Structures are given as structure tokens and as C-alpha cells.
């Protein structure tokens, strides 16, 4: 399948993406991710591996669009749990919470 990533045309197949990511350890997921085999990878990591471009050259949306068209499952960024402001302040000050 032909896709445009960072204004460059790439002819990718699902097999090529799977093979390219085979020996790569996933980085911690802080944003959108893509499921390749049994592992979930950050989309920017996948984009950097398959295009050999700097991560600043393309958007996560471009990679999500390409991976979805190839049949991979993409996941949104994980939700950040809202912390109690009192607990956050206590942690920052290094004092136990008194109650």
C-alpha cells in the first residue's frame, strides 16, 4: 500500500512493518500506540523505524492513518489520572499528609 508520511511516498505492507518491528523493544507508551503482534508500540517509534526519519518530521496522525489502513489496531493516548491537589502539594513538599 502506498502512503504519504512527512511528504514522502512509502510502499508498505503489513508484513514489512511486522518484520521491521520484530527485533525492536517497545518504548514506554505516553501517547497514541499501535498493536503489532503481541506488543504495543508508540506510533512515533513505529514511524521512525519504518521511515528511517526523525520523529519530528511526521505526525502521529500520519502513522495512525497508515497503520490503520494496513490493518493494525491503534489506541489513543492513555488517560492521565487526576491527582488530588492536596496530595500533589504534599508530595512536592515531601511531608506526609495529616488527616
Buried (B, 14 or more C-beta within 10 A) or exposed (E): EEBEBBEEEBEBEBEEBEEBBEEBEBEEBEEBBBEBEEEBBBBBBBBBBBBEBEBEBBBBEBBBBBBEEBEBEBBEEEEEEEEEEEEEEBEEEEEEEEE
